[in-house]
Amino acid sequence: MLCSENNPAEEPLPTTPAQLFALLEMLGIEYSLHHHEPVFTVEESSALDIEIPGVHCRNLFLRDKKKAMFLVVAANETAIDLKKLQPLLNCGRLSFSSAERLWTHLGIRPGSVCPFTALNDPDHQVQIILDAHMMAAPLVNYHPLDNAMTIGLAPADLIRFFAHTGHEPLTLDLTQAAPEPT
C-alpha cells in the first residue's frame, strides 16, 4: 500500500491498534495499556516515565546503501552511533529511511513506529534488531501502532509475537555501537 500523494496522513493503517490487541489476546500475551497525549520524540515520551513503569523504548527504521532495511528497537537510554552499528549488522552505510519507505514497508507513520509493525511486513523484508539491555528488563514499553498509547509487556512475550509474524529478530549488545565519549 502506498501513501496518497495528496495526504498520506489520511490513509487508513493496514493494522489498527484494536486488531493488534485482539491478536495479543489470541496469543495469550498479557499487556498493560496506557492512554496519553500523542508523543513524537523520545524527549516527549520521557515525561511518561513517571507514570508508566518499565523500560521505555525507541525504534529506528534504517536502511543501508544496498537498500537492506532494519528496525532497531532499543531502550531510550541506549545511545547508538550508526557508523558503529554497521559492523554489528554486517551492512553498508546506514541512514534513516524516509516516511514513504516507512509507510510502504511497515504501514506506519513517523512517531508511531514500534515492533508491532512487523505485522505489516509479511514478506520479512525488514530485519528486526533488539537491544540486549532492553530484552533483559522485566517490562518493556512500546506504542501499539498509535503514539497516543503505550503498552507494557514482558520481553519474552515480544519474542512470542515475532514468532507469530515469522520474523526472527537478532538480539545484539548495542552498547558496542555507542558513540565515543566527548
Z-matrix of the N, CA and C atoms (Angstrom, degrees):
N
C 1 1.453
C 2 1.522 1 108.03
N 3 1.316 2 118.01 1 129.64
C 4 1.455 3 122.63 2 179.46
C 5 1.511 4 110.41 3 -103.78
N 6 1.322 5 115.06 4 154.96
C 7 1.463 6 120.31 5 177.85
C 8 1.514 7 110.06 6 -67.03
N 9 1.298 8 115.21 7 146.82
C 10 1.450 9 120.30 8 171.47
C 11 1.515 10 108.05 9 -67.85
N 12 1.334 11 117.22 10 134.25
C 13 1.464 12 119.70 11 179.82
C 14 1.518 13 110.72 12 -66.87
N 15 1.318 14 117.48 13 -24.92
C 16 1.457 15 120.18 14 -178.32
C 17 1.518 16 112.01 15 -77.98
N 18 1.322 17 117.29 16 -49.59
C 19 1.458 18 119.90 17 -178.89
C 20 1.526 19 110.04 18 -156.67
N 21 1.345 20 116.95 19 91.48
C 22 1.465 21 119.41 20 -179.06
C 23 1.519 22 113.17 21 -58.91
N 24 1.329 23 117.53 22 -26.51
C 25 1.464 24 120.68 23 -178.49
C 26 1.520 25 111.99 24 -65.53
N 27 1.331 26 117.62 25 -17.57
C 28 1.463 27 120.50 26 -179.32
C 29 1.523 28 113.05 27 -90.01
N 30 1.318 29 117.73 28 -9.63
C 31 1.464 30 120.47 29 177.95
C 32 1.529 31 108.84 30 -66.60
N 33 1.326 32 118.43 31 136.77
C 34 1.471 33 119.24 32 177.04
C 35 1.528 34 110.35 33 -70.90
N 36 1.320 35 115.90 34 147.41
C 37 1.462 36 120.34 35 176.47
C 38 1.526 37 109.31 36 -66.72
N 39 1.328 38 118.27 37 139.44
C 40 1.465 39 119.42 38 177.73
C 41 1.525 40 112.68 39 -65.58
N 42 1.327 41 116.66 40 -29.96
C 43 1.464 42 122.29 41 175.08
C 44 1.519 43 107.17 42 -129.74
N 45 1.309 44 117.31 43 126.53
C 46 1.462 45 120.88 44 -178.89
C 47 1.528 46 110.20 45 -90.73
N 48 1.328 47 117.22 46 160.30
C 49 1.466 48 118.77 47 173.39
C 50 1.530 49 112.19 48 -55.50
N 51 1.330 50 117.78 49 -39.59
C 52 1.473 51 120.35 50 179.79
C 53 1.529 52 110.84 51 -60.96
N 54 1.322 53 117.10 52 -40.26
C 55 1.466 54 120.19 53 177.46
C 56 1.531 55 110.67 54 -65.89
N 57 1.328 56 116.35 55 -39.12
C 58 1.465 57 120.26 56 176.83
C 59 1.524 58 110.53 57 -62.02
N 60 1.343 59 117.35 58 -47.29
C 61 1.466 60 120.62 59 -179.61
C 62 1.528 61 110.74 60 -59.86
N 63 1.335 62 117.04 61 -41.47
C 64 1.469 63 120.69 62 178.89
C 65 1.529 64 110.33 63 -62.37
N 66 1.327 65 117.10 64 -40.72
C 67 1.461 66 120.57 65 178.46
C 68 1.526 67 110.99 66 -65.18
N 69 1.330 68 116.97 67 -45.87
C 70 1.465 69 119.80 68 179.36
C 71 1.526 70 110.58 69 -58.72
N 72 1.324 71 116.38 70 -41.63
C 73 1.464 72 120.10 71 178.62
C 74 1.523 73 110.94 72 -65.76
N 75 1.343 74 116.90 73 -40.88
C 76 1.458 75 120.55 74 178.25
C 77 1.536 76 110.80 75 -61.95
N 78 1.335 77 116.67 76 -36.01
C 79 1.462 78 121.52 77 179.55
C 80 1.530 79 112.51 78 -80.65
N 81 1.335 80 116.72 79 -3.63
C 82 1.460 81 120.75 80 -178.87
C 83 1.518 82 113.15 81 72.63
N 84 1.322 83 116.21 82 26.53
C 85 1.465 84 121.31 83 -179.82
C 86 1.520 85 109.00 84 -91.48
N 87 1.328 86 115.18 85 119.70
C 88 1.461 87 120.34 86 178.30
C 89 1.518 88 109.45 87 -83.88
N 90 1.321 89 115.78 88 141.93
C 91 1.465 90 121.08 89 178.94
C 92 1.515 91 108.86 90 -150.81
N 93 1.317 92 115.45 91 157.43
C 94 1.463 93 120.26 92 172.34
C 95 1.523 94 106.72 93 -110.33
N 96 1.308 95 116.34 94 136.98
C 97 1.463 96 122.60 95 -176.32
C 98 1.517 97 109.79 96 -110.36
N 99 1.319 98 115.82 97 132.61
C 100 1.462 99 122.65 98 179.27
C 101 1.527 100 108.56 99 -127.79
N 102 1.323 101 116.38 100 127.52
C 103 1.468 102 121.69 101 174.83
C 104 1.522 103 108.31 102 -96.18
N 105 1.327 104 117.02 103 144.84
C 106 1.465 105 122.15 104 -179.34
C 107 1.526 106 109.09 105 -160.89
N 108 1.307 107 115.76 106 175.10
C 109 1.460 108 120.13 107 175.14
C 110 1.532 109 108.68 108 -62.94
N 111 1.330 110 118.48 109 148.18
C 112 1.467 111 119.40 110 177.26
C 113 1.529 112 111.17 111 -58.30
N 114 1.330 113 115.66 112 136.92
C 115 1.466 114 121.57 113 176.47
C 116 1.526 115 108.00 114 -123.40
N 117 1.320 116 115.34 115 138.72
C 118 1.461 117 120.45 116 -174.97
C 119 1.520 118 113.41 117 -113.98
N 120 1.338 119 117.45 118 -14.03
C 121 1.458 120 120.67 119 -177.03
C 122 1.524 121 110.03 120 -134.69
N 123 1.326 122 115.34 121 164.13
C 124 1.466 123 120.62 122 175.57
C 125 1.521 124 109.50 123 -60.58
N 126 1.332 125 116.37 124 -38.58
C 127 1.463 126 120.34 125 179.88
C 128 1.529 127 110.76 126 -60.52
N 129 1.332 128 116.60 127 -45.56
C 130 1.466 129 119.88 128 178.81
C 131 1.528 130 110.92 129 -65.25
N 132 1.319 131 116.53 130 -39.78
C 133 1.467 132 118.79 131 -177.35
C 134 1.520 133 112.24 132 -73.76
N 135 1.336 134 117.76 133 -21.80
C 136 1.467 135 119.22 134 -179.35
C 137 1.522 136 111.70 135 -63.10
N 138 1.317 137 117.29 136 -24.57
C 139 1.460 138 120.35 137 175.95
C 140 1.529 139 111.03 138 -65.38
N 141 1.333 140 117.31 139 -20.76
C 142 1.462 141 121.53 140 -179.82
C 143 1.524 142 112.38 141 -80.94
N 144 1.316 143 118.23 142 -14.29
C 145 1.465 144 121.49 143 -176.46
C 146 1.519 145 112.37 144 -55.74
N 147 1.308 146 117.45 145 -34.00
C 148 1.461 147 121.04 146 -178.41
C 149 1.525 148 110.20 147 -66.97
N 150 1.313 149 116.88 148 -37.91
C 151 1.458 150 121.22 149 -174.06
C 152 1.529 151 113.79 150 -88.90
N 153 1.324 152 117.73 151 -25.66
C 154 1.461 153 120.57 152 -173.18
C 155 1.528 154 109.33 153 -119.29
N 156 1.342 155 117.61 154 115.06
C 157 1.468 156 119.69 155 -178.59
C 158 1.529 157 112.06 156 -72.40
N 159 1.320 158 115.95 157 157.70
C 160 1.459 159 121.80 158 176.67
C 161 1.515 160 112.24 159 106.60
N 162 1.326 161 115.36 160 177.20
C 163 1.463 162 122.33 161 179.22
C 164 1.519 163 108.89 162 -80.59
N 165 1.314 164 115.42 163 126.78
C 166 1.462 165 120.35 164 177.29
C 167 1.516 166 108.29 165 -92.22
N 168 1.315 167 115.69 166 140.65
C 169 1.456 168 120.45 167 -168.56
C 170 1.516 169 112.22 168 -125.76
N 171 1.328 170 113.84 169 158.72
C 172 1.458 171 121.14 170 176.18
C 173 1.517 172 107.93 171 -126.34
N 174 1.306 173 114.75 172 163.29
C 175 1.457 174 121.05 173 -175.12
C 176 1.514 175 109.04 174 -133.01
N 177 1.320 176 116.27 175 128.39
C 178 1.456 177 122.07 176 -179.94
C 179 1.523 178 108.17 177 -115.42
N 180 1.322 179 116.50 178 119.07
C 181 1.463 180 120.58 179 177.34
C 182 1.523 181 106.81 180 -96.93
N 183 1.327 182 115.59 181 111.22
C 184 1.461 183 122.32 182 -171.95
C 185 1.523 184 110.90 183 -121.20
N 186 1.333 185 114.39 184 160.33
C 187 1.463 186 119.93 185 172.03
C 188 1.510 187 108.00 186 -141.25
N 189 1.320 188 115.47 187 155.29
C 190 1.455 189 118.53 188 177.15
C 191 1.520 190 109.32 189 -104.65
N 192 1.332 191 116.08 190 -179.26
C 193 1.461 192 119.98 191 -175.01
C 194 1.525 193 112.47 192 -66.05
N 195 1.338 194 117.17 193 -19.20
C 196 1.465 195 120.80 194 177.04
C 197 1.526 196 111.27 195 -93.02
N 198 1.315 197 116.15 196 8.29
C 199 1.464 198 124.75 197 177.48
C 200 1.525 199 113.88 198 72.27
N 201 1.341 200 117.80 199 17.34
C 202 1.463 201 120.35 200 170.23
C 203 1.525 202 106.79 201 -69.06
N 204 1.331 203 117.00 202 142.10
C 205 1.463 204 121.25 203 -176.11
C 206 1.523 205 110.57 204 -115.09
N 207 1.335 206 114.65 205 142.79
C 208 1.454 207 122.33 206 -178.17
C 209 1.522 208 109.19 207 -134.76
N 210 1.325 209 116.02 208 137.73
C 211 1.458 210 121.44 209 169.03
C 212 1.521 211 105.97 210 -110.52
N 213 1.332 212 115.69 211 107.94
C 214 1.461 213 121.63 212 -179.17
C 215 1.521 214 107.55 213 -94.79
N 216 1.326 215 116.25 214 120.16
C 217 1.456 216 122.99 215 -178.10
C 218 1.525 217 106.87 216 -112.41
N 219 1.341 218 115.92 217 115.90
C 220 1.464 219 120.17 218 -172.56
C 221 1.519 220 110.89 219 -139.49
N 222 1.326 221 114.93 220 158.60
C 223 1.463 222 120.22 221 172.39
C 224 1.524 223 108.22 222 -62.25
N 225 1.326 224 116.71 223 144.70
C 226 1.467 225 120.62 224 -179.41
C 227 1.518 226 112.29 225 -51.90
N 228 1.335 227 116.59 226 -37.88
C 229 1.466 228 119.54 227 -175.03
C 230 1.529 229 113.34 228 -80.63
N 231 1.321 230 118.89 229 -5.03
C 232 1.462 231 121.42 230 178.87
C 233 1.524 232 108.99 231 -79.57
N 234 1.332 233 115.66 232 108.62
C 235 1.469 234 121.02 233 178.64
C 236 1.527 235 108.63 234 -80.25
N 237 1.332 236 115.94 235 136.88
C 238 1.462 237 120.60 236 -176.37
C 239 1.527 238 109.64 237 -130.67
N 240 1.321 239 114.96 238 126.93
C 241 1.461 240 123.09 239 172.66
C 242 1.528 241 105.64 240 -99.69
N 243 1.324 242 117.58 241 116.95
C 244 1.463 243 120.20 242 -175.49
C 245 1.525 244 112.14 243 -58.89
N 246 1.322 245 117.90 244 -34.43
C 247 1.470 246 120.36 245 178.88
C 248 1.526 247 111.01 246 -65.29
N 249 1.327 248 117.00 247 -35.62
C 250 1.467 249 120.27 248 178.98
C 251 1.532 250 111.57 249 -80.90
N 252 1.325 251 116.73 250 -19.05
C 253 1.461 252 120.54 251 177.34
C 254 1.534 253 111.19 252 -75.99
N 255 1.319 254 117.22 253 -31.29
C 256 1.473 255 121.97 254 -177.04
C 257 1.527 256 113.43 255 -50.34
N 258 1.350 257 119.38 256 -51.57
C 259 1.471 258 117.22 257 -179.22
C 260 1.533 259 113.17 258 -66.07
N 261 1.327 260 117.43 259 -29.38
C 262 1.470 261 119.43 260 177.42
C 263 1.525 262 111.00 261 -65.85
N 264 1.337 263 115.75 262 -33.28
C 265 1.461 264 120.65 263 -179.47
C 266 1.526 265 112.08 264 -93.54
N 267 1.335 266 115.76 265 -4.45
C 268 1.464 267 121.11 266 -178.02
C 269 1.529 268 110.58 267 53.87
N 270 1.325 269 114.55 268 52.37
C 271 1.457 270 119.58 269 -176.92
C 272 1.523 271 110.08 270 -137.11
N 273 1.331 272 114.50 271 174.50
C 274 1.456 273 120.86 272 177.28
C 275 1.517 274 111.35 273 -80.47
N 276 1.316 275 115.13 274 -167.47
C 277 1.466 276 122.35 275 -177.49
C 278 1.526 277 110.46 276 -54.12
N 279 1.322 278 115.69 277 128.96
C 280 1.465 279 122.01 278 -179.14
C 281 1.517 280 111.13 279 -96.54
N 282 1.324 281 114.52 280 145.64
C 283 1.464 282 120.63 281 172.33
C 284 1.523 283 107.69 282 -146.10
N 285 1.324 284 115.18 283 164.36
C 286 1.459 285 119.71 284 177.99
C 287 1.522 286 109.23 285 -75.05
N 288 1.312 287 116.18 286 138.41
C 289 1.463 288 120.76 287 178.63
C 290 1.515 289 110.41 288 -76.67
N 291 1.294 290 115.22 289 158.11
C 292 1.463 291 121.51 290 179.91
C 293 1.525 292 111.03 291 -75.74
N 294 1.329 293 115.11 292 162.68
C 295 1.466 294 120.83 293 176.28
C 296 1.528 295 110.11 294 -61.65
N 297 1.324 296 117.01 295 -35.33
C 298 1.466 297 120.19 296 179.30
C 299 1.533 298 110.69 297 -65.85
N 300 1.321 299 117.10 298 -43.88
C 301 1.468 300 120.91 299 178.67
C 302 1.538 301 110.03 300 -65.38
N 303 1.322 302 115.97 301 -38.21
C 304 1.460 303 121.21 302 177.27
C 305 1.526 304 110.14 303 -58.86
N 306 1.320 305 116.31 304 -46.01
C 307 1.461 306 120.88 305 179.56
C 308 1.530 307 111.07 306 -66.51
N 309 1.334 308 116.15 307 -44.84
C 310 1.459 309 120.94 308 -176.57
C 311 1.525 310 112.29 309 -63.20
N 312 1.333 311 117.17 310 -41.57
C 313 1.463 312 120.11 311 -172.50
C 314 1.524 313 114.82 312 -99.03
N 315 1.334 314 117.70 313 -25.76
C 316 1.464 315 119.77 314 -178.93
C 317 1.526 316 113.20 315 -122.24
N 318 1.325 317 117.73 316 -3.63
C 319 1.459 318 120.64 317 175.21
C 320 1.512 319 113.96 318 61.33
N 321 1.328 320 116.65 319 39.04
C 322 1.463 321 120.33 320 -178.13
C 323 1.520 322 109.10 321 -143.96
N 324 1.322 323 114.92 322 159.30
C 325 1.465 324 121.02 323 178.33
C 326 1.522 325 110.20 324 -101.56
N 327 1.338 326 117.02 325 156.94
C 328 1.469 327 119.53 326 176.34
C 329 1.533 328 110.42 327 -54.31
N 330 1.319 329 115.29 328 141.93
C 331 1.460 330 120.98 329 -179.10
C 332 1.515 331 113.10 330 99.06
N 333 1.333 332 117.06 331 -20.39
C 334 1.467 333 120.54 332 -179.37
C 335 1.526 334 112.53 333 -120.09
N 336 1.320 335 117.42 334 10.91
C 337 1.464 336 121.03 335 -178.82
C 338 1.526 337 109.18 336 -60.67
N 339 1.315 338 115.81 337 137.15
C 340 1.462 339 121.10 338 -177.92
C 341 1.521 340 109.06 339 -159.51
N 342 1.325 341 117.90 340 166.90
C 343 1.465 342 119.79 341 179.25
C 344 1.527 343 113.24 342 -61.68
N 345 1.326 344 116.79 343 -25.55
C 346 1.460 345 120.39 344 -176.24
C 347 1.526 346 112.88 345 -70.29
N 348 1.326 347 117.54 346 -10.05
C 349 1.466 348 120.40 347 175.59
C 350 1.525 349 110.95 348 -67.27
N 351 1.327 350 117.67 349 -9.96
C 352 1.468 351 120.48 350 175.05
C 353 1.528 352 110.73 351 -57.23
N 354 1.325 353 117.18 352 -25.17
C 355 1.469 354 120.65 353 175.86
C 356 1.519 355 111.71 354 -59.07
N 357 1.323 356 116.42 355 -28.46
C 358 1.462 357 121.37 356 -177.13
C 359 1.528 358 112.21 357 -94.84
N 360 1.320 359 117.15 358 12.44
C 361 1.468 360 123.37 359 178.81
C 362 1.532 361 109.07 360 -123.29
N 363 1.344 362 117.04 361 64.48
C 364 1.466 363 119.32 362 -175.12
C 365 1.526 364 113.65 363 -66.58
N 366 1.327 365 117.19 364 -21.17
C 367 1.465 366 120.59 365 -179.94
C 368 1.524 367 112.51 366 -90.57
N 369 1.331 368 116.43 367 3.08
C 370 1.471 369 122.55 368 177.35
C 371 1.523 370 111.95 369 54.93
N 372 1.323 371 116.00 370 44.90
C 373 1.467 372 121.15 371 178.10
C 374 1.523 373 111.96 372 -79.98
N 375 1.325 374 116.75 373 -18.28
C 376 1.461 375 121.62 374 -177.69
C 377 1.527 376 108.96 375 -106.90
N 378 1.331 377 116.18 376 125.36
C 379 1.470 378 121.65 377 176.35
C 380 1.524 379 108.16 378 -84.35
N 381 1.317 380 116.66 379 126.38
C 382 1.458 381 122.04 380 179.22
C 383 1.531 382 108.67 381 -89.28
N 384 1.335 383 116.29 382 128.10
C 385 1.459 384 122.94 383 178.53
C 386 1.525 385 107.48 384 -117.54
N 387 1.325 386 117.14 385 124.84
C 388 1.459 387 122.04 386 -178.78
C 389 1.524 388 110.44 387 -111.86
N 390 1.311 389 115.79 388 138.17
C 391 1.458 390 124.34 389 177.54
C 392 1.533 391 109.06 390 -74.24
N 393 1.337 392 117.30 391 121.72
C 394 1.468 393 121.18 392 -179.04
C 395 1.528 394 111.60 393 -59.85
N 396 1.329 395 117.12 394 -38.04
C 397 1.474 396 120.77 395 177.91
C 398 1.532 397 109.90 396 -59.74
N 399 1.319 398 116.71 397 -46.34
C 400 1.461 399 122.09 398 179.26
C 401 1.531 400 110.28 399 -61.35
N 402 1.320 401 116.71 400 -43.25
C 403 1.460 402 120.62 401 -175.99
C 404 1.526 403 112.69 402 -71.29
N 405 1.334 404 117.60 403 -14.84
C 406 1.468 405 121.20 404 177.47
C 407 1.522 406 112.06 405 -85.84
N 408 1.320 407 117.44 406 -8.17
C 409 1.466 408 121.52 407 -179.34
C 410 1.531 409 109.99 408 -77.44
N 411 1.329 410 117.56 409 154.49
C 412 1.467 411 119.31 410 177.98
C 413 1.532 412 113.18 411 -73.95
N 414 1.335 413 116.85 412 -25.35
C 415 1.459 414 121.13 413 -176.18
C 416 1.525 415 109.19 414 -144.54
N 417 1.341 416 116.53 415 132.81
C 418 1.466 417 121.99 416 178.87
C 419 1.522 418 109.22 417 -124.12
N 420 1.326 419 116.16 418 149.60
C 421 1.465 420 121.88 419 -174.86
C 422 1.518 421 111.51 420 -123.48
N 423 1.338 422 115.02 421 136.53
C 424 1.465 423 122.23 422 179.00
C 425 1.523 424 109.07 423 -143.97
N 426 1.329 425 115.69 424 159.68
C 427 1.461 426 119.82 425 169.45
C 428 1.528 427 107.58 426 -73.85
N 429 1.314 428 117.80 427 137.47
C 430 1.468 429 120.34 428 176.88
C 431 1.535 430 110.95 429 -91.08
N 432 1.334 431 116.31 430 62.35
C 433 1.466 432 124.01 431 -179.96
C 434 1.523 433 112.63 432 72.43
N 435 1.323 434 117.66 433 9.69
C 436 1.465 435 123.01 434 -178.29
C 437 1.525 436 107.62 435 -151.02
N 438 1.335 437 116.77 436 123.29
C 439 1.463 438 119.57 437 -175.15
C 440 1.527 439 113.92 438 -79.91
N 441 1.320 440 117.83 439 10.97
C 442 1.464 441 121.86 440 173.00
C 443 1.530 442 110.53 441 -103.03
N 444 1.331 443 115.76 442 10.85
C 445 1.462 444 121.93 443 178.08
C 446 1.522 445 108.77 444 -142.43
N 447 1.321 446 114.73 445 155.30
C 448 1.464 447 121.67 446 172.84
C 449 1.515 448 107.22 447 -136.60
N 450 1.329 449 115.93 448 138.30
C 451 1.458 450 118.86 449 172.39
C 452 1.525 451 108.79 450 -119.34
N 453 1.323 452 114.39 451 143.17
C 454 1.456 453 121.94 452 175.80
C 455 1.514 454 109.24 453 -110.11
N 456 1.329 455 116.30 454 136.99
C 457 1.453 456 120.86 455 178.05
C 458 1.524 457 109.28 456 -151.94
N 459 1.309 458 115.87 457 168.53
C 460 1.458 459 121.47 458 178.41
C 461 1.525 460 109.31 459 -76.86
N 462 1.334 461 118.41 460 142.75
C 463 1.466 462 120.49 461 177.78
C 464 1.532 463 113.15 462 -55.36
N 465 1.327 464 117.59 463 -35.74
C 466 1.470 465 119.97 464 178.66
C 467 1.524 466 110.78 465 -61.82
N 468 1.328 467 116.76 466 -33.43
C 469 1.464 468 120.05 467 177.74
C 470 1.523 469 111.25 468 -71.95
N 471 1.328 470 117.55 469 -31.28
C 472 1.463 471 119.85 470 174.58
C 473 1.529 472 109.48 471 -63.30
N 474 1.316 473 117.16 472 -41.14
C 475 1.469 474 121.17 473 177.69
C 476 1.530 475 110.17 474 -63.70
N 477 1.328 476 117.32 475 -39.60
C 478 1.476 477 120.55 476 176.47
C 479 1.521 478 110.63 477 -61.60
N 480 1.341 479 116.43 478 -39.83
C 481 1.459 480 120.47 479 177.02
C 482 1.535 481 109.82 480 -59.70
N 483 1.339 482 116.98 481 -47.96
C 484 1.466 483 120.10 482 -179.61
C 485 1.522 484 111.52 483 -63.35
N 486 1.320 485 117.84 484 -35.12
C 487 1.465 486 120.15 485 176.52
C 488 1.523 487 109.84 486 -60.47
N 489 1.331 488 116.19 487 -38.40
C 490 1.464 489 120.18 488 178.49
C 491 1.531 490 111.44 489 -65.08
N 492 1.340 491 117.23 490 -39.41
C 493 1.474 492 119.93 491 -178.40
C 494 1.525 493 111.96 492 -78.87
N 495 1.326 494 116.82 493 -12.95
C 496 1.458 495 120.19 494 -177.99
C 497 1.520 496 113.84 495 86.89
N 498 1.317 497 116.98 496 4.24
C 499 1.466 498 120.51 497 177.38
C 500 1.530 499 109.35 498 -82.15
N 501 1.311 500 115.89 499 144.42
C 502 1.459 501 121.82 500 176.07
C 503 1.519 502 107.66 501 -115.84
N 504 1.338 503 117.11 502 89.46
C 505 1.465 504 119.28 503 -177.07
C 506 1.524 505 111.50 504 -66.21
N 507 1.311 506 114.06 505 151.36
C 508 1.454 507 122.18 506 176.34
C 509 1.522 508 107.10 507 -104.98
N 510 1.333 509 116.87 508 121.51
C 511 1.465 510 121.05 509 178.87
C 512 1.522 511 108.06 510 -96.79
N 513 1.339 512 115.29 511 123.26
C 514 1.463 513 121.64 512 -176.22
C 515 1.514 514 111.41 513 -127.51
N 516 1.316 515 115.43 514 152.51
C 517 1.460 516 121.63 515 171.43
C 518 1.524 517 106.74 516 -79.88
N 519 1.312 518 116.71 517 94.53
C 520 1.463 519 121.02 518 -175.71
C 521 1.521 520 112.92 519 -75.55
N 522 1.334 521 117.86 520 -5.31
C 523 1.468 522 118.26 521 173.58
C 524 1.527 523 109.89 522 -65.00
N 525 1.334 524 117.19 523 -20.73
C 526 1.464 525 120.99 524 175.85
C 527 1.526 526 111.66 525 -68.65
N 528 1.322 527 117.14 526 -15.84
C 529 1.465 528 121.71 527 178.62
C 530 1.523 529 111.38 528 -103.98
N 531 1.325 530 116.64 529 15.61
C 532 1.473 531 120.20 530 -179.22
C 533 1.527 532 110.14 531 -68.74
N 534 1.323 533 116.11 532 144.80
C 535 1.470 534 119.07 533 176.28
C 536 1.528 535 110.45 534 -63.60
N 537 1.326 536 115.69 535 154.84
C 538 1.465 537 120.80 536 175.73
C 539 1.522 538 108.58 537 -65.28
N 540 1.335 539 117.64 538 141.26
C 541 1.475 540 119.43 539 176.87
C 542 1.531 541 109.97 540 -62.85
N 543 1.319 542 115.26 541 143.58
C 544 1.477 543 118.89 542 -179.84
C 545 1.506 544 111.57 543 -101.95
